[in-house]
Amino acid sequence: MRIRPITPTVVLALAGALLLTACSPAEQAPAERGGAAATAPDGSAELEELSRTDVRTVIDRLDRAPLDERDDAVAASIRTDRVVLSDVDGSQVELAMPDGLTYISFAPYRTQTHDCTFHAPSSCVGELRNTELQLTITDLATGETHVDEKTQTFDNGFVGAWLPRGIDAEVVIVVADSEARAVISTVNDDDPTCITTLPLAERG
């Protein structure tokens, strides 16, 4: 892990990449809503703290943050093999995923969704916030069930799961009497970590 300054040109390129590959917030950012979150903390200090923190803890902390406690000091982009963190001053940190594991986020929806490739927990907002559901993830090659649990989406409308690298799997999400299905992959470094193509339909 290391923090390195990047040039304004690279900052613009990184910002453009995040716009193309990560979530756009479905509602106003905290600074636009006003309140305590309108004053952003020191991004460099937060980035330094996160660089010394276990990657699992970093992801959990960012994904679980209530929307009204989000800030713009540090942007995060979760990739299959790493988490890329950057602050407003252009410094960047990359945290490697644990050996053999990756983190995938899912946002089921009923009426609206958004394009997303790499999950950005500091800006992503799904439709179904704090919603109870059943999440099942099954390996297509072996039939092994990697996840089978009752849980609920975070305040950002997503639910996340740690999965083995190198698999193709079917995801089934059940919310009340509705169900959504998708096939995901964790084989390649550029595979999506943000699955928003999960329309809920009434179960037959």
C-alpha positions as CSV (number, residue, x, y, z in Angstrom):
1,M,0.0,0.0,0.0
2,R,1.3,3.5,-0.8
3,I,0.1,7.0,-1.2
4,R,1.3,8.8,-4.3
5,P,0.5,12.3,-5.7
6,I,-1.0,12.3,-9.2
7,T,-1.0,15.1,-11.7
8,P,-4.0,17.2,-12.6
9,T,-4.2,15.4,-15.9
10,V,-4.4,12.0,-14.2
11,V,-7.0,13.4,-11.7
12,L,-9.2,14.3,-14.6
13,A,-8.7,10.9,-16.2
14,L,-9.5,9.2,-12.9
15,A,-12.7,11.3,-12.4
16,G,-13.8,10.5,-16.0
17,A,-13.2,6.8,-15.4
18,L,-15.2,6.8,-12.2
19,L,-18.1,8.5,-14.0
20,L,-18.0,5.8,-16.7
21,T,-17.6,2.8,-14.5
22,A,-19.0,3.6,-11.1
23,C,-22.3,4.5,-9.6
24,S,-23.8,8.0,-9.8
25,P,-25.8,8.9,-6.7
26,A,-29.5,8.6,-7.0
27,E,-30.1,11.6,-4.8
28,Q,-28.2,14.6,-3.7
29,A,-24.8,14.3,-2.1
30,P,-24.6,15.2,1.7
31,A,-22.9,18.5,0.9
32,E,-26.0,19.5,-1.2
33,R,-28.4,18.5,1.5
34,G,-26.8,20.7,4.1
35,G,-26.2,19.9,7.7
36,A,-23.0,18.7,9.3
37,A,-21.9,16.7,6.3
38,A,-21.8,19.9,4.2
39,T,-18.3,20.6,5.6
40,A,-15.9,17.9,4.2
41,P,-13.3,16.6,6.5
42,D,-9.6,16.6,5.7
43,G,-9.4,14.1,2.8
44,S,-5.6,13.5,3.2
45,A,-6.0,12.5,6.9
46,E,-8.8,10.2,6.1
47,L,-6.9,8.6,3.2
48,E,-3.9,8.1,5.4
49,E,-6.1,6.4,8.1
50,L,-7.8,4.1,5.5
51,S,-4.4,3.2,4.0
52,R,-3.5,1.6,7.4
53,T,-6.8,-0.2,7.7
54,D,-7.7,-3.8,6.7
55,V,-9.4,-3.8,3.3
56,R,-12.4,-5.7,4.7
57,T,-12.9,-3.1,7.3
58,V,-12.5,-0.3,4.8
59,I,-15.2,-1.7,2.5
60,D,-17.6,-2.5,5.4
61,R,-17.2,1.0,6.8
62,L,-17.8,2.8,3.5
63,D,-20.7,0.5,2.5
64,R,-22.5,0.8,5.8
65,A,-22.2,4.6,6.2
66,P,-25.7,6.2,6.4
67,L,-26.4,8.5,3.5
68,D,-26.5,11.5,5.8
69,E,-23.0,10.8,7.1
70,R,-21.3,10.5,3.7
71,D,-18.7,13.0,2.7
72,D,-16.8,13.8,-0.5
73,A,-13.3,13.7,1.1
74,V,-12.4,10.2,-0.2
75,A,-13.7,8.5,-3.3
76,A,-13.6,4.7,-3.5
77,S,-13.8,2.3,-6.4
78,I,-14.0,-1.4,-5.7
79,R,-12.4,-3.6,-8.3
80,T,-12.2,-7.4,-8.4
81,D,-8.6,-7.4,-7.2
82,R,-8.2,-4.1,-5.3
83,V,-9.9,-1.0,-3.9
84,V,-8.8,2.3,-5.3
85,L,-9.1,5.3,-2.9
86,S,-8.5,8.9,-3.9
87,D,-8.9,12.2,-2.1
88,V,-9.8,15.7,-3.3
89,D,-6.1,16.7,-3.4
90,G,-5.2,14.0,-6.0
91,S,-3.5,11.5,-3.7
92,Q,-4.3,7.8,-4.3
93,V,-4.1,4.5,-2.4
94,E,-4.7,1.0,-3.7
95,L,-5.6,-1.8,-1.2
96,A,-5.3,-5.3,-2.4
97,M,-8.1,-7.7,-1.9
98,P,-7.5,-10.7,0.4
99,D,-5.9,-13.6,-1.4
100,G,-8.5,-15.6,-3.4
101,L,-11.4,-13.3,-2.5
102,T,-13.3,-10.4,-3.9
103,Y,-16.3,-8.3,-2.9
104,I,-19.4,-7.9,-5.1
105,S,-22.3,-5.5,-4.4
106,F,-25.9,-6.0,-5.5
107,A,-28.8,-3.5,-5.8
108,P,-32.2,-5.1,-6.6
109,Y,-34.8,-2.7,-7.8
110,R,-38.5,-2.5,-8.6
111,T,-38.9,0.6,-10.7
112,Q,-35.5,2.3,-11.3
113,T,-31.8,1.5,-11.5
114,H,-28.6,2.9,-12.9
115,D,-25.5,1.8,-14.9
116,C,-22.6,0.6,-12.8
117,T,-19.5,-1.5,-13.3
118,F,-17.3,-0.9,-10.2
119,H,-19.0,-0.3,-6.9
120,A,-18.4,3.1,-5.4
121,P,-19.7,2.9,-1.9
122,S,-19.2,6.7,-1.3
123,S,-21.6,7.6,-4.1
124,C,-23.7,4.6,-5.1
125,V,-27.4,4.7,-4.1
126,G,-29.8,1.9,-4.9
127,E,-33.6,2.0,-4.9
128,L,-34.3,-0.4,-2.0
129,R,-32.7,1.0,1.1
130,N,-32.7,-0.9,4.4
131,T,-34.8,-3.7,2.8
132,E,-35.0,-7.3,4.1
133,L,-34.1,-10.0,1.5
134,Q,-32.9,-13.5,0.9
135,L,-29.5,-13.7,-0.9
136,T,-28.3,-16.9,-2.5
137,I,-25.2,-17.2,-4.6
138,T,-24.4,-20.6,-6.2
139,D,-21.3,-21.7,-8.2
140,L,-22.4,-22.6,-11.7
141,A,-19.6,-25.1,-12.2
142,T,-19.7,-27.0,-8.9
143,G,-23.2,-26.3,-7.6
144,E,-21.6,-25.1,-4.3
145,T,-23.6,-22.5,-2.4
146,H,-21.3,-19.7,-1.4
147,V,-24.0,-17.5,0.2
148,D,-27.4,-18.4,1.6
149,E,-28.6,-15.9,4.1
150,K,-31.4,-13.6,5.2
151,T,-30.1,-10.0,5.4
152,Q,-31.0,-6.5,4.4
153,T,-29.6,-3.8,2.1
154,F,-27.5,-1.1,3.6
155,D,-28.8,2.5,3.7
156,N,-27.3,2.9,0.3
157,G,-29.6,0.3,-1.2
158,F,-26.9,-2.3,-1.8
159,V,-26.0,-5.6,-0.2
160,G,-22.5,-7.0,-0.5
161,A,-20.9,-10.5,-0.4
162,W,-17.3,-11.8,-0.2
163,L,-16.9,-14.5,-2.9
164,P,-14.0,-16.7,-4.2
165,R,-12.0,-15.4,-7.2
166,G,-12.2,-17.4,-10.4
167,I,-15.9,-18.5,-10.4
168,D,-19.1,-18.0,-12.4
169,A,-22.1,-17.9,-10.2
170,E,-25.9,-17.4,-10.2
171,V,-27.3,-14.8,-7.8
172,V,-30.9,-15.0,-6.6
173,I,-32.4,-12.3,-4.5
174,V,-35.9,-12.6,-3.0
175,V,-37.7,-9.6,-1.6
176,A,-41.1,-10.5,-0.2
177,D,-43.0,-12.2,-3.1
178,S,-40.6,-10.9,-5.8
179,E,-37.3,-12.4,-7.1
180,A,-34.4,-11.2,-9.2
181,R,-31.7,-13.4,-10.8
182,A,-28.3,-12.6,-12.5
183,V,-25.1,-14.5,-13.5
184,I,-21.9,-12.9,-12.3
185,S,-18.2,-13.7,-12.8
186,T,-15.1,-13.1,-10.6
187,V,-12.6,-14.5,-13.1
188,N,-11.2,-11.4,-14.6
189,D,-9.7,-8.3,-12.9
190,D,-12.1,-6.1,-14.9
191,D,-15.3,-8.1,-14.0
192,P,-18.1,-5.9,-12.6
193,T,-18.3,-5.5,-8.8
194,C,-21.5,-3.5,-8.9
195,I,-24.5,-5.5,-10.1
196,T,-27.5,-3.2,-10.7
197,T,-29.2,-5.3,-13.4
198,L,-31.5,-7.1,-10.9
199,P,-35.2,-6.2,-11.6
200,L,-37.5,-7.8,-9.2
201,A,-40.4,-9.7,-10.7
202,E,-43.3,-11.5,-9.0
203,R,-42.5,-15.1,-8.2
204,G,-44.4,-17.7,-10.2
